[in-house]
């Protein structure tokens, strides 16, 4: 389809989305939101955590919550590389999914911090024993 964008969203471990016939993309940067239409000049932008919005060929808005990353537009292709992404059919459902994901991450983060604290204290204890010898 002429005048359409191919939007590819990459995560560190997989391709999250590979979308054809996208009409418009709206993303958030530290300087604010900006939109990309098919004939925009090539560009690159650092993205902040937020909502990436794109319109399909039926002019329906679709939403993807993204973590920080980078957006590169070359020709009729946009590649977005982020640490994490969650898609949702509506903003309300997307908010619920993001909150649930953050709760899961918080629990994992607490577990990792506990393990690291134990490793650090073990290291310090072993180092102190070596120093006393």
Phi and psi in radians as a Rosetta constraint file:
Dihedral C 1 N 2 CA 2 C 2 CIRCULARHARMONIC -1.152 0.35
Dihedral N 2 CA 2 C 2 N 3 CIRCULARHARMONIC 2.510 0.35
Dihedral C 2 N 3 CA 3 C 3 CIRCULARHARMONIC 1.329 0.35
Dihedral N 3 CA 3 C 3 N 4 CIRCULARHARMONIC 0.356 0.35
Dihedral C 3 N 4 CA 4 C 4 CIRCULARHARMONIC -1.944 0.35
Dihedral N 4 CA 4 C 4 N 5 CIRCULARHARMONIC 2.735 0.35
Dihedral C 4 N 5 CA 5 C 5 CIRCULARHARMONIC -1.923 0.35
Dihedral N 5 CA 5 C 5 N 6 CIRCULARHARMONIC 2.508 0.35
Dihedral C 5 N 6 CA 6 C 6 CIRCULARHARMONIC -1.739 0.35
Dihedral N 6 CA 6 C 6 N 7 CIRCULARHARMONIC 2.098 0.35
Dihedral C 6 N 7 CA 7 C 7 CIRCULARHARMONIC -1.898 0.35
Dihedral N 7 CA 7 C 7 N 8 CIRCULARHARMONIC 2.119 0.35
Dihedral C 7 N 8 CA 8 C 8 CIRCULARHARMONIC -2.122 0.35
Dihedral N 8 CA 8 C 8 N 9 CIRCULARHARMONIC 2.199 0.35
Dihedral C 8 N 9 CA 9 C 9 CIRCULARHARMONIC -1.980 0.35
Dihedral N 9 CA 9 C 9 N 10 CIRCULARHARMONIC 2.106 0.35
Dihedral C 9 N 10 CA 10 C 10 CIRCULARHARMONIC -1.917 0.35
Dihedral N 10 CA 10 C 10 N 11 CIRCULARHARMONIC 2.393 0.35
Dihedral C 10 N 11 CA 11 C 11 CIRCULARHARMONIC -1.884 0.35
Dihedral N 11 CA 11 C 11 N 12 CIRCULARHARMONIC 2.893 0.35
Dihedral C 11 N 12 CA 12 C 12 CIRCULARHARMONIC -1.028 0.35
Dihedral N 12 CA 12 C 12 N 13 CIRCULARHARMONIC -0.432 0.35
Dihedral C 12 N 13 CA 13 C 13 CIRCULARHARMONIC -2.065 0.35
Dihedral N 13 CA 13 C 13 N 14 CIRCULARHARMONIC -0.036 0.35
Dihedral C 13 N 14 CA 14 C 14 CIRCULARHARMONIC -2.943 0.35
Dihedral N 14 CA 14 C 14 N 15 CIRCULARHARMONIC 2.969 0.35
Dihedral C 14 N 15 CA 15 C 15 CIRCULARHARMONIC -1.550 0.35
Dihedral N 15 CA 15 C 15 N 16 CIRCULARHARMONIC 2.027 0.35
Dihedral C 15 N 16 CA 16 C 16 CIRCULARHARMONIC -1.308 0.35
Dihedral N 16 CA 16 C 16 N 17 CIRCULARHARMONIC -0.747 0.35
Dihedral C 16 N 17 CA 17 C 17 CIRCULARHARMONIC -2.692 0.35
Dihedral N 17 CA 17 C 17 N 18 CIRCULARHARMONIC 2.506 0.35
Dihedral C 17 N 18 CA 18 C 18 CIRCULARHARMONIC -2.350 0.35
Dihedral N 18 CA 18 C 18 N 19 CIRCULARHARMONIC 1.690 0.35
Dihedral C 18 N 19 CA 19 C 19 CIRCULARHARMONIC -1.902 0.35
Dihedral N 19 CA 19 C 19 N 20 CIRCULARHARMONIC 2.385 0.35
Dihedral C 19 N 20 CA 20 C 20 CIRCULARHARMONIC -1.832 0.35
Dihedral N 20 CA 20 C 20 N 21 CIRCULARHARMONIC 2.835 0.35
Dihedral C 20 N 21 CA 21 C 21 CIRCULARHARMONIC 1.002 0.35
Dihedral N 21 CA 21 C 21 N 22 CIRCULARHARMONIC 0.710 0.35
Dihedral C 21 N 22 CA 22 C 22 CIRCULARHARMONIC -1.494 0.35
Dihedral N 22 CA 22 C 22 N 23 CIRCULARHARMONIC 2.380 0.35
Dihedral C 22 N 23 CA 23 C 23 CIRCULARHARMONIC -1.637 0.35
Dihedral N 23 CA 23 C 23 N 24 CIRCULARHARMONIC -0.541 0.35
Dihedral C 23 N 24 CA 24 C 24 CIRCULARHARMONIC -2.775 0.35
Dihedral N 24 CA 24 C 24 N 25 CIRCULARHARMONIC 2.542 0.35
Dihedral C 24 N 25 CA 25 C 25 CIRCULARHARMONIC -2.271 0.35
Dihedral N 25 CA 25 C 25 N 26 CIRCULARHARMONIC 2.346 0.35
Dihedral C 25 N 26 CA 26 C 26 CIRCULARHARMONIC -2.142 0.35
Dihedral N 26 CA 26 C 26 N 27 CIRCULARHARMONIC 2.214 0.35
Dihedral C 26 N 27 CA 27 C 27 CIRCULARHARMONIC -2.315 0.35
Dihedral N 27 CA 27 C 27 N 28 CIRCULARHARMONIC 2.845 0.35
Dihedral C 27 N 28 CA 28 C 28 CIRCULARHARMONIC -1.919 0.35
Dihedral N 28 CA 28 C 28 N 29 CIRCULARHARMONIC 2.327 0.35
Dihedral C 28 N 29 CA 29 C 29 CIRCULARHARMONIC -2.147 0.35
Dihedral N 29 CA 29 C 29 N 30 CIRCULARHARMONIC 3.069 0.35
Dihedral C 29 N 30 CA 30 C 30 CIRCULARHARMONIC -1.109 0.35
Dihedral N 30 CA 30 C 30 N 31 CIRCULARHARMONIC -0.428 0.35
Dihedral C 30 N 31 CA 31 C 31 CIRCULARHARMONIC -1.539 0.35
Dihedral N 31 CA 31 C 31 N 32 CIRCULARHARMONIC -0.133 0.35
Dihedral C 31 N 32 CA 32 C 32 CIRCULARHARMONIC 2.273 0.35
Dihedral N 32 CA 32 C 32 N 33 CIRCULARHARMONIC -3.077 0.35
Dihedral C 32 N 33 CA 33 C 33 CIRCULARHARMONIC -1.467 0.35
Dihedral N 33 CA 33 C 33 N 34 CIRCULARHARMONIC 2.619 0.35
Dihedral C 33 N 34 CA 34 C 34 CIRCULARHARMONIC -2.557 0.35
Dihedral N 34 CA 34 C 34 N 35 CIRCULARHARMONIC 2.656 0.35
Dihedral C 34 N 35 CA 35 C 35 CIRCULARHARMONIC -1.898 0.35
Dihedral N 35 CA 35 C 35 N 36 CIRCULARHARMONIC 2.637 0.35
Dihedral C 35 N 36 CA 36 C 36 CIRCULARHARMONIC -2.194 0.35
Dihedral N 36 CA 36 C 36 N 37 CIRCULARHARMONIC 2.149 0.35
Dihedral C 36 N 37 CA 37 C 37 CIRCULARHARMONIC -1.819 0.35
Dihedral N 37 CA 37 C 37 N 38 CIRCULARHARMONIC 2.870 0.35
Dihedral C 37 N 38 CA 38 C 38 CIRCULARHARMONIC -0.952 0.35
Dihedral N 38 CA 38 C 38 N 39 CIRCULARHARMONIC -0.626 0.35
Dihedral C 38 N 39 CA 39 C 39 CIRCULARHARMONIC -1.652 0.35
Dihedral N 39 CA 39 C 39 N 40 CIRCULARHARMONIC 0.192 0.35
Dihedral C 39 N 40 CA 40 C 40 CIRCULARHARMONIC -1.119 0.35
Dihedral N 40 CA 40 C 40 N 41 CIRCULARHARMONIC 2.613 0.35
Dihedral C 40 N 41 CA 41 C 41 CIRCULARHARMONIC -1.127 0.35
Dihedral N 41 CA 41 C 41 N 42 CIRCULARHARMONIC 2.707 0.35
Dihedral C 41 N 42 CA 42 C 42 CIRCULARHARMONIC -1.064 0.35
Dihedral N 42 CA 42 C 42 N 43 CIRCULARHARMONIC 2.512 0.35
Dihedral C 42 N 43 CA 43 C 43 CIRCULARHARMONIC -2.754 0.35
Dihedral N 43 CA 43 C 43 N 44 CIRCULARHARMONIC 3.016 0.35
Dihedral C 43 N 44 CA 44 C 44 CIRCULARHARMONIC -2.475 0.35
Dihedral N 44 CA 44 C 44 N 45 CIRCULARHARMONIC 2.509 0.35
Dihedral C 44 N 45 CA 45 C 45 CIRCULARHARMONIC -2.572 0.35
Dihedral N 45 CA 45 C 45 N 46 CIRCULARHARMONIC 2.481 0.35
Dihedral C 45 N 46 CA 46 C 46 CIRCULARHARMONIC -1.462 0.35
Dihedral N 46 CA 46 C 46 N 47 CIRCULARHARMONIC 2.203 0.35
Dihedral C 46 N 47 CA 47 C 47 CIRCULARHARMONIC -1.711 0.35
Dihedral N 47 CA 47 C 47 N 48 CIRCULARHARMONIC 2.555 0.35
Dihedral C 47 N 48 CA 48 C 48 CIRCULARHARMONIC -1.819 0.35
Dihedral N 48 CA 48 C 48 N 49 CIRCULARHARMONIC 2.838 0.35
Dihedral C 48 N 49 CA 49 C 49 CIRCULARHARMONIC -1.012 0.35
Dihedral N 49 CA 49 C 49 N 50 CIRCULARHARMONIC 2.338 0.35
Dihedral C 49 N 50 CA 50 C 50 CIRCULARHARMONIC 3.037 0.35
Dihedral N 50 CA 50 C 50 N 51 CIRCULARHARMONIC -2.748 0.35
Dihedral C 50 N 51 CA 51 C 51 CIRCULARHARMONIC -1.864 0.35
Dihedral N 51 CA 51 C 51 N 52 CIRCULARHARMONIC 2.145 0.35
Dihedral C 51 N 52 CA 52 C 52 CIRCULARHARMONIC -1.649 0.35
Dihedral N 52 CA 52 C 52 N 53 CIRCULARHARMONIC 2.182 0.35
Dihedral C 52 N 53 CA 53 C 53 CIRCULARHARMONIC -1.967 0.35
Dihedral N 53 CA 53 C 53 N 54 CIRCULARHARMONIC 2.388 0.35
Dihedral C 53 N 54 CA 54 C 54 CIRCULARHARMONIC -2.407 0.35
Dihedral N 54 CA 54 C 54 N 55 CIRCULARHARMONIC 2.612 0.35
Dihedral C 54 N 55 CA 55 C 55 CIRCULARHARMONIC -1.900 0.35
Dihedral N 55 CA 55 C 55 N 56 CIRCULARHARMONIC 2.342 0.35
Dihedral C 55 N 56 CA 56 C 56 CIRCULARHARMONIC -1.502 0.35
Dihedral N 56 CA 56 C 56 N 57 CIRCULARHARMONIC -3.061 0.35
Dihedral C 56 N 57 CA 57 C 57 CIRCULARHARMONIC -1.189 0.35
Dihedral N 57 CA 57 C 57 N 58 CIRCULARHARMONIC -0.202 0.35
Dihedral C 57 N 58 CA 58 C 58 CIRCULARHARMONIC -1.689 0.35
Dihedral N 58 CA 58 C 58 N 59 CIRCULARHARMONIC 0.189 0.35
Dihedral C 58 N 59 CA 59 C 59 CIRCULARHARMONIC 1.113 0.35
Dihedral N 59 CA 59 C 59 N 60 CIRCULARHARMONIC 0.392 0.35
Dihedral C 59 N 60 CA 60 C 60 CIRCULARHARMONIC -1.520 0.35
Dihedral N 60 CA 60 C 60 N 61 CIRCULARHARMONIC 2.282 0.35
Dihedral C 60 N 61 CA 61 C 61 CIRCULARHARMONIC -1.394 0.35
Dihedral N 61 CA 61 C 61 N 62 CIRCULARHARMONIC 2.364 0.35
Dihedral C 61 N 62 CA 62 C 62 CIRCULARHARMONIC -2.185 0.35
Dihedral N 62 CA 62 C 62 N 63 CIRCULARHARMONIC 2.577 0.35
Dihedral C 62 N 63 CA 63 C 63 CIRCULARHARMONIC -2.183 0.35
Dihedral N 63 CA 63 C 63 N 64 CIRCULARHARMONIC 2.445 0.35
Dihedral C 63 N 64 CA 64 C 64 CIRCULARHARMONIC -2.379 0.35
Dihedral N 64 CA 64 C 64 N 65 CIRCULARHARMONIC 2.137 0.35
Dihedral C 64 N 65 CA 65 C 65 CIRCULARHARMONIC -1.386 0.35
Dihedral N 65 CA 65 C 65 N 66 CIRCULARHARMONIC 2.246 0.35
Dihedral C 65 N 66 CA 66 C 66 CIRCULARHARMONIC -2.196 0.35
Dihedral N 66 CA 66 C 66 N 67 CIRCULARHARMONIC 2.687 0.35
Dihedral C 66 N 67 CA 67 C 67 CIRCULARHARMONIC -1.554 0.35
Dihedral N 67 CA 67 C 67 N 68 CIRCULARHARMONIC -3.104 0.35
Dihedral C 67 N 68 CA 68 C 68 CIRCULARHARMONIC -1.134 0.35
Dihedral N 68 CA 68 C 68 N 69 CIRCULARHARMONIC 2.688 0.35
Dihedral C 68 N 69 CA 69 C 69 CIRCULARHARMONIC 3.103 0.35
Dihedral N 69 CA 69 C 69 N 70 CIRCULARHARMONIC -2.643 0.35
Dihedral C 69 N 70 CA 70 C 70 CIRCULARHARMONIC -2.413 0.35
Dihedral N 70 CA 70 C 70 N 71 CIRCULARHARMONIC 2.564 0.35
Dihedral C 70 N 71 CA 71 C 71 CIRCULARHARMONIC -2.110 0.35
Dihedral N 71 CA 71 C 71 N 72 CIRCULARHARMONIC 2.309 0.35
Dihedral C 71 N 72 CA 72 C 72 CIRCULARHARMONIC -2.234 0.35
Dihedral N 72 CA 72 C 72 N 73 CIRCULARHARMONIC 2.156 0.35
Dihedral C 72 N 73 CA 73 C 73 CIRCULARHARMONIC -1.927 0.35
Dihedral N 73 CA 73 C 73 N 74 CIRCULARHARMONIC 2.107 0.35
Dihedral C 73 N 74 CA 74 C 74 CIRCULARHARMONIC -2.339 0.35
Dihedral N 74 CA 74 C 74 N 75 CIRCULARHARMONIC 2.164 0.35
Dihedral C 74 N 75 CA 75 C 75 CIRCULARHARMONIC 1.052 0.35
Dihedral N 75 CA 75 C 75 N 76 CIRCULARHARMONIC -2.227 0.35
Dihedral C 75 N 76 CA 76 C 76 CIRCULARHARMONIC -1.761 0.35
Dihedral N 76 CA 76 C 76 N 77 CIRCULARHARMONIC 0.391 0.35
Dihedral C 76 N 77 CA 77 C 77 CIRCULARHARMONIC -2.157 0.35
Dihedral N 77 CA 77 C 77 N 78 CIRCULARHARMONIC 2.409 0.35
Dihedral C 77 N 78 CA 78 C 78 CIRCULARHARMONIC -2.120 0.35
Dihedral N 78 CA 78 C 78 N 79 CIRCULARHARMONIC 2.226 0.35
Dihedral C 78 N 79 CA 79 C 79 CIRCULARHARMONIC -2.023 0.35
Dihedral N 79 CA 79 C 79 N 80 CIRCULARHARMONIC 2.210 0.35
Dihedral C 79 N 80 CA 80 C 80 CIRCULARHARMONIC -2.023 0.35
Dihedral N 80 CA 80 C 80 N 81 CIRCULARHARMONIC 2.157 0.35
Dihedral C 80 N 81 CA 81 C 81 CIRCULARHARMONIC -2.028 0.35
Dihedral N 81 CA 81 C 81 N 82 CIRCULARHARMONIC 2.043 0.35
Dihedral C 81 N 82 CA 82 C 82 CIRCULARHARMONIC -2.348 0.35
Dihedral N 82 CA 82 C 82 N 83 CIRCULARHARMONIC 2.868 0.35
Dihedral C 82 N 83 CA 83 C 83 CIRCULARHARMONIC -1.318 0.35
Dihedral N 83 CA 83 C 83 N 84 CIRCULARHARMONIC -0.572 0.35
Dihedral C 83 N 84 CA 84 C 84 CIRCULARHARMONIC -2.710 0.35
Dihedral N 84 CA 84 C 84 N 85 CIRCULARHARMONIC 2.641 0.35
Dihedral C 84 N 85 CA 85 C 85 CIRCULARHARMONIC -2.625 0.35
Dihedral N 85 CA 85 C 85 N 86 CIRCULARHARMONIC 2.561 0.35
Dihedral C 85 N 86 CA 86 C 86 CIRCULARHARMONIC -2.403 0.35
Dihedral N 86 CA 86 C 86 N 87 CIRCULARHARMONIC 2.254 0.35
Dihedral C 86 N 87 CA 87 C 87 CIRCULARHARMONIC -1.757 0.35
Dihedral N 87 CA 87 C 87 N 88 CIRCULARHARMONIC 2.720 0.35
Dihedral C 87 N 88 CA 88 C 88 CIRCULARHARMONIC -2.684 0.35
Dihedral N 88 CA 88 C 88 N 89 CIRCULARHARMONIC 2.612 0.35
Dihedral C 88 N 89 CA 89 C 89 CIRCULARHARMONIC -1.356 0.35
Dihedral N 89 CA 89 C 89 N 90 CIRCULARHARMONIC -0.470 0.35
Dihedral C 89 N 90 CA 90 C 90 CIRCULARHARMONIC -2.400 0.35
Dihedral N 90 CA 90 C 90 N 91 CIRCULARHARMONIC 2.827 0.35
Dihedral C 90 N 91 CA 91 C 91 CIRCULARHARMONIC -1.130 0.35
Dihedral N 91 CA 91 C 91 N 92 CIRCULARHARMONIC -0.609 0.35
Dihedral C 91 N 92 CA 92 C 92 CIRCULARHARMONIC -1.112 0.35
Dihedral N 92 CA 92 C 92 N 93 CIRCULARHARMONIC -0.830 0.35
Dihedral C 92 N 93 CA 93 C 93 CIRCULARHARMONIC -1.167 0.35
Dihedral N 93 CA 93 C 93 N 94 CIRCULARHARMONIC -0.615 0.35
Dihedral C 93 N 94 CA 94 C 94 CIRCULARHARMONIC -1.146 0.35
Dihedral N 94 CA 94 C 94 N 95 CIRCULARHARMONIC -0.711 0.35
Dihedral C 94 N 95 CA 95 C 95 CIRCULARHARMONIC -1.070 0.35
Dihedral N 95 CA 95 C 95 N 96 CIRCULARHARMONIC -0.760 0.35
Dihedral C 95 N 96 CA 96 C 96 CIRCULARHARMONIC -1.065 0.35
Dihedral N 96 CA 96 C 96 N 97 CIRCULARHARMONIC -0.773 0.35
Dihedral C 96 N 97 CA 97 C 97 CIRCULARHARMONIC -1.116 0.35
Dihedral N 97 CA 97 C 97 N 98 CIRCULARHARMONIC -0.714 0.35
Dihedral C 97 N 98 CA 98 C 98 CIRCULARHARMONIC -1.156 0.35
Dihedral N 98 CA 98 C 98 N 99 CIRCULARHARMONIC -0.771 0.35
Dihedral C 98 N 99 CA 99 C 99 CIRCULARHARMONIC -1.065 0.35
Dihedral N 99 CA 99 C 99 N 100 CIRCULARHARMONIC -0.747 0.35
Dihedral C 99 N 100 CA 100 C 100 CIRCULARHARMONIC -1.103 0.35
Dihedral N 100 CA 100 C 100 N 101 CIRCULARHARMONIC -0.755 0.35
Dihedral C 100 N 101 CA 101 C 101 CIRCULARHARMONIC -1.099 0.35
Dihedral N 101 CA 101 C 101 N 102 CIRCULARHARMONIC -0.722 0.35
Dihedral C 101 N 102 CA 102 C 102 CIRCULARHARMONIC -1.152 0.35
Dihedral N 102 CA 102 C 102 N 103 CIRCULARHARMONIC -0.657 0.35
Dihedral C 102 N 103 CA 103 C 103 CIRCULARHARMONIC -1.082 0.35
Dihedral N 103 CA 103 C 103 N 104 CIRCULARHARMONIC -0.760 0.35
Dihedral C 103 N 104 CA 104 C 104 CIRCULARHARMONIC -1.087 0.35
Dihedral N 104 CA 104 C 104 N 105 CIRCULARHARMONIC -0.746 0.35
Dihedral C 104 N 105 CA 105 C 105 CIRCULARHARMONIC -1.121 0.35
Dihedral N 105 CA 105 C 105 N 106 CIRCULARHARMONIC -0.672 0.35
Dihedral C 105 N 106 CA 106 C 106 CIRCULARHARMONIC -1.066 0.35
Dihedral N 106 CA 106 C 106 N 107 CIRCULARHARMONIC -0.758 0.35
Dihedral C 106 N 107 CA 107 C 107 CIRCULARHARMONIC -1.106 0.35
Dihedral N 107 CA 107 C 107 N 108 CIRCULARHARMONIC -0.783 0.35
Dihedral C 107 N 108 CA 108 C 108 CIRCULARHARMONIC -1.098 0.35
Dihedral N 108 CA 108 C 108 N 109 CIRCULARHARMONIC -0.711 0.35
Dihedral C 108 N 109 CA 109 C 109 CIRCULARHARMONIC -1.090 0.35
Dihedral N 109 CA 109 C 109 N 110 CIRCULARHARMONIC -0.721 0.35
Dihedral C 109 N 110 CA 110 C 110 CIRCULARHARMONIC -1.090 0.35
Dihedral N 110 CA 110 C 110 N 111 CIRCULARHARMONIC -0.759 0.35
Dihedral C 110 N 111 CA 111 C 111 CIRCULARHARMONIC -1.098 0.35
Dihedral N 111 CA 111 C 111 N 112 CIRCULARHARMONIC -0.747 0.35
Dihedral C 111 N 112 CA 112 C 112 CIRCULARHARMONIC -1.122 0.35
Dihedral N 112 CA 112 C 112 N 113 CIRCULARHARMONIC -0.725 0.35
Dihedral C 112 N 113 CA 113 C 113 CIRCULARHARMONIC -1.099 0.35
Dihedral N 113 CA 113 C 113 N 114 CIRCULARHARMONIC -0.695 0.35
Dihedral C 113 N 114 CA 114 C 114 CIRCULARHARMONIC -1.096 0.35
Dihedral N 114 CA 114 C 114 N 115 CIRCULARHARMONIC -0.779 0.35
Dihedral C 114 N 115 CA 115 C 115 CIRCULARHARMONIC -1.108 0.35
Dihedral N 115 CA 115 C 115 N 116 CIRCULARHARMONIC -0.773 0.35
Dihedral C 115 N 116 CA 116 C 116 CIRCULARHARMONIC -1.104 0.35
Dihedral N 116 CA 116 C 116 N 117 CIRCULARHARMONIC -0.690 0.35
Dihedral C 116 N 117 CA 117 C 117 CIRCULARHARMONIC -1.101 0.35
Dihedral N 117 CA 117 C 117 N 118 CIRCULARHARMONIC -0.715 0.35
Dihedral C 117 N 118 CA 118 C 118 CIRCULARHARMONIC -1.140 0.35
Dihedral N 118 CA 118 C 118 N 119 CIRCULARHARMONIC -0.726 0.35
Dihedral C 118 N 119 CA 119 C 119 CIRCULARHARMONIC -1.103 0.35
Dihedral N 119 CA 119 C 119 N 120 CIRCULARHARMONIC -0.760 0.35
Dihedral C 119 N 120 CA 120 C 120 CIRCULARHARMONIC -1.114 0.35
Dihedral N 120 CA 120 C 120 N 121 CIRCULARHARMONIC -0.784 0.35
Dihedral C 120 N 121 CA 121 C 121 CIRCULARHARMONIC -1.157 0.35
Dihedral N 121 CA 121 C 121 N 122 CIRCULARHARMONIC -0.640 0.35
Dihedral C 121 N 122 CA 122 C 122 CIRCULARHARMONIC -1.123 0.35
Dihedral N 122 CA 122 C 122 N 123 CIRCULARHARMONIC -0.723 0.35
Dihedral C 122 N 123 CA 123 C 123 CIRCULARHARMONIC -1.111 0.35
Dihedral N 123 CA 123 C 123 N 124 CIRCULARHARMONIC -0.801 0.35
Dihedral C 123 N 124 CA 124 C 124 CIRCULARHARMONIC -1.113 0.35
Dihedral N 124 CA 124 C 124 N 125 CIRCULARHARMONIC -0.730 0.35
Dihedral C 124 N 125 CA 125 C 125 CIRCULARHARMONIC -1.082 0.35
Dihedral N 125 CA 125 C 125 N 126 CIRCULARHARMONIC -0.796 0.35
Dihedral C 125 N 126 CA 126 C 126 CIRCULARHARMONIC -1.138 0.35
Dihedral N 126 CA 126 C 126 N 127 CIRCULARHARMONIC -0.702 0.35
Dihedral C 126 N 127 CA 127 C 127 CIRCULARHARMONIC -1.132 0.35
Dihedral N 127 CA 127 C 127 N 128 CIRCULARHARMONIC -0.700 0.35
Dihedral C 127 N 128 CA 128 C 128 CIRCULARHARMONIC -1.128 0.35
Dihedral N 128 CA 128 C 128 N 129 CIRCULARHARMONIC -0.696 0.35
Dihedral C 128 N 129 CA 129 C 129 CIRCULARHARMONIC -1.100 0.35
Dihedral N 129 CA 129 C 129 N 130 CIRCULARHARMONIC -0.729 0.35
Dihedral C 129 N 130 CA 130 C 130 CIRCULARHARMONIC -1.125 0.35
Dihedral N 130 CA 130 C 130 N 131 CIRCULARHARMONIC -0.674 0.35
Dihedral C 130 N 131 CA 131 C 131 CIRCULARHARMONIC -1.165 0.35
Dihedral N 131 CA 131 C 131 N 132 CIRCULARHARMONIC -0.605 0.35
Dihedral C 131 N 132 CA 132 C 132 CIRCULARHARMONIC -1.312 0.35
Dihedral N 132 CA 132 C 132 N 133 CIRCULARHARMONIC -0.362 0.35
